[in-house]
């Protein structure tokens, strides 16, 4: 796989992911990577993350989230698409 290819990843996290600092931890981790997008709580108690960047940056970013929040994450669903370049930064949405 070409690690310079830019992609968009939408990840839906379920488990004990709301009310535990998940969004803020994810935002802090994002500062260490060249990615853009957002993280937000969903009404069904899941957390949605949308991130764009190179394949390598995305894989490392998502792995760092998994390591940091492993006790809270029970399941993830990931969708990969071409990057849209619609984001300027990585933010928390409320």
Protein Blocks (a to p, Z undefined) as FASTA:
>chain_A
ZZkbccddddddedjfehnlmmmmmmmmmmmpcceddddddfkopacddddddfklmmmm
mmmmmmmmmmmpmbdcddddddehlafbdcddZZ
